[in-house]
Amino acid sequence: MKTIHCVTQEGEAFTILKTEDGMYCCPVCGSPEFKEAPYNEDGTASFEICSCGFEFGYDDSPLASGEAVEGIENNWDRWRLKVIEKNSHTKSDLENLENNLKNLGIELAFDLIPVKRNENT
C-alpha cells in the first residue's frame, strides 16, 4: 500500500492510500474502487461518490453539507459509523466491509466500534 500525503490550503494534513494495483481506497470504508485519487496532494477533492455513499469534497465540507463537521478526517470517522450500521445487518455485507476496513488499518471490535490497529502488532 502506498501512502499519499495531502495538505489542504488551510493546513489540514491527511493521507490517502493507493493499492499495489494502482487503485485508491476510500478513506471512509477502505474500498479500493477509485482509479483517480479522492483527494489531490493539495487537499482538493475529486467530488466522486464512493459505493458507501460518501462524496469527497461535499460530505466533508461544512460549507457544502449541513451535516459535515470541521476536519476532513472527523467527517470520515463520522460517516464510517453510518457505513458500519448500514452493513451490520447481514453477515456478508459486514464481512466485506471488515475486509475493506483492513486496507485502512481498521478492525471492528466485538461491538462494531472501529479501532485503528497498532502497526507494531
C-alpha positions as CSV (number, residue, x, y, z in Angstrom):
1,M,0.0,0.0,0.0
2,K,1.4,3.4,-0.9
3,T,0.6,6.4,1.3
4,I,-0.2,9.7,-0.4
5,H,0.3,12.7,1.9
6,C,-2.2,15.6,1.4
7,V,-2.3,19.0,2.9
8,T,-5.2,21.5,2.4
9,Q,-4.7,25.2,1.9
10,E,-5.8,25.6,5.5
11,G,-3.0,23.3,6.6
12,E,-5.1,20.2,7.4
13,A,-3.0,17.1,6.8
14,F,-4.3,13.6,6.0
15,T,-3.3,10.6,4.0
16,I,-4.8,8.6,1.1
17,L,-3.9,5.0,0.3
18,K,-3.2,3.5,-3.1
19,T,-3.1,-0.2,-3.6
20,E,-0.3,-2.1,-5.4
21,D,-2.5,-2.4,-8.4
22,G,-3.0,1.4,-8.7
23,M,-6.5,1.7,-7.2
24,Y,-7.2,4.3,-4.5
25,C,-9.0,3.4,-1.3
26,C,-12.0,5.2,0.1
27,P,-10.7,6.8,3.3
28,V,-14.2,6.1,4.9
29,C,-14.8,2.4,4.1
30,G,-11.5,1.3,2.6
31,S,-13.0,0.1,-0.6
32,P,-10.3,0.1,-3.4
33,E,-12.5,1.4,-6.2
34,F,-11.1,4.6,-7.5
35,K,-8.7,5.0,-10.5
36,E,-8.2,8.6,-9.5
37,A,-7.3,9.8,-6.1
38,P,-10.3,11.0,-4.0
39,Y,-8.1,14.0,-3.0
40,N,-5.0,15.5,-4.6
41,E,-1.9,16.2,-2.6
42,D,-3.0,19.8,-2.2
43,G,-6.2,18.5,-0.5
44,T,-8.5,19.3,-3.4
45,A,-11.4,16.8,-3.5
46,S,-12.5,14.8,-6.6
47,F,-16.2,15.1,-5.8
48,E,-16.6,11.4,-6.7
49,I,-19.0,9.3,-4.7
50,C,-17.9,6.0,-3.2
51,S,-20.2,3.0,-3.1
52,C,-20.5,3.7,0.7
53,G,-22.3,6.9,-0.3
54,F,-19.6,9.4,0.8
55,E,-18.9,12.3,-1.6
56,F,-15.4,13.6,-1.4
57,G,-15.5,17.4,-1.1
58,Y,-19.2,17.6,-0.1
59,D,-19.8,15.3,2.9
60,D,-16.5,16.5,4.5
61,S,-17.2,20.3,3.9
62,P,-19.2,22.3,6.4
63,L,-19.6,24.9,3.6
64,A,-21.3,22.3,1.4
65,S,-23.1,19.9,3.7
66,G,-25.1,20.9,6.8
67,E,-24.2,17.5,8.3
68,A,-20.4,18.0,7.9
69,V,-18.2,18.9,10.9
70,E,-14.8,20.6,11.0
71,G,-12.0,18.4,9.9
72,I,-11.9,16.1,6.9
73,E,-10.9,13.0,9.0
74,N,-13.6,13.8,11.6
75,N,-16.1,13.5,8.8
76,W,-14.6,10.2,7.6
77,D,-14.9,8.8,11.1
78,R,-18.5,10.1,11.5
79,W,-19.5,8.7,8.1
80,R,-17.8,5.4,8.8
81,L,-20.1,4.8,11.8
82,K,-23.1,5.2,9.4
83,V,-21.5,2.7,7.0
84,I,-20.9,0.2,9.8
85,E,-24.5,0.5,10.9
86,K,-25.8,0.1,7.4
87,N,-23.7,-3.0,6.8
88,S,-24.2,-4.7,10.2
89,H,-27.5,-6.4,9.3
90,T,-26.1,-9.1,7.0
91,K,-23.1,-11.3,7.6
92,S,-21.8,-11.0,4.0
93,D,-22.1,-7.2,4.0
94,L,-20.3,-6.9,7.3
95,E,-17.5,-9.3,6.3
96,N,-17.0,-7.3,3.0
97,L,-16.8,-4.1,5.0
98,E,-14.4,-5.6,7.5
99,N,-12.1,-6.7,4.7
100,N,-12.1,-3.2,3.2
101,L,-11.5,-1.5,6.5
102,K,-8.4,-3.6,6.9
103,N,-7.0,-1.5,4.0
104,L,-7.2,1.5,6.3
105,G,-5.7,-0.4,9.3
106,I,-9.1,-0.5,11.0
107,E,-10.7,-3.5,12.7
108,L,-14.1,-3.8,14.1
109,A,-14.3,-4.6,17.8
110,F,-16.9,-7.1,19.0
111,D,-19.4,-4.2,19.5
112,L,-18.7,-2.9,15.9
113,I,-16.7,0.0,17.1
114,P,-13.9,0.8,14.6
115,V,-10.4,0.5,16.1
116,K,-7.1,1.5,14.5
117,R,-4.7,-1.4,14.5
118,N,-1.3,-0.9,16.1
119,E,1.2,-1.2,13.2
120,N,3.7,-2.9,15.6
121,T,1.4,-5.9,16.3
